[in-house]
Structure formats: structure tokens, C-alpha cells
Amino acid sequence: MGITTQYLKVKENRKASGSEDVNFMIDSGAVYSLVPGETLRQLGIEPYREMTFVLADGSKISRRIGEAYFELNGEGATAPVIFGEKNDEPLLGATTLEALALVLNPFTRTLHPMRMLLG
């Protein structure tokens, strides 16, 4: 369930000069993040596979998947990204949050650094 939004920079890779600021709805139920396909293509990101996803109403859709570099406040990481189609809204999913070592505080609706455990 999406409860807040956050702008993140999306790039092809860490060293890429081109980027796009995307306003994501943070969705704790989404595994992968979704960015409009046109934005990803303009950044030079290409899909490498197709996956089927189940929506909240139980229906299924297929979308293409690539990999993008996501950045917030100068910190970034790569994660799988769904190529959004018409009427798909940008979503920030759990895989990207984990890659960025961030967690969502559901009470304050803000992102915070994840407590990193080793061992």
C-alpha cells in the first residue's frame, strides 16, 4: 500500500551523466520499482526480460524488466526496474529500498537509513 512519495534520481549507471528526477510512490507491497518506460529508454536503459506481476485486485500483467541506478541525497545503488506503460504510476519497491539501505517509517512516512547487521 502506497503511503508517501519521494523524488529519486534515476540513471543508467553510477557514472552516467544523464539522469531524471522521478517522483515515486513508496509502496511497501511492491517488490520492484517502476519507472515510465519512455524515461528509461531516454536514459539508455534497455529491458532484458519480461515478468508477470499480480496486482492488488488479483489481475495479472506482464512488464519488461531492466536495471537502473537509483540515487537519493547523493547515495545510490542499482536495482531491477519495471518498464512502466501507459497509466502505470512510478513506484519505489522493496528491492530498491533495500539496495539503498533505506527503510520506510510508516508512522512518520519518511525514509531512514537501515540498521545494517553483519553476521
FENQUI-V276264 format. One line per field, one symbol per residue. ss: DSSP state (2 for helix, 1 for strand, 0 for the rest). A space follows every 50 residues. Layout:
ss = ???
This chain:
ss = 01111111111000000011111111100000111122222200000011 11110000011111111111110011111111110000001102222220 0111100001111000000
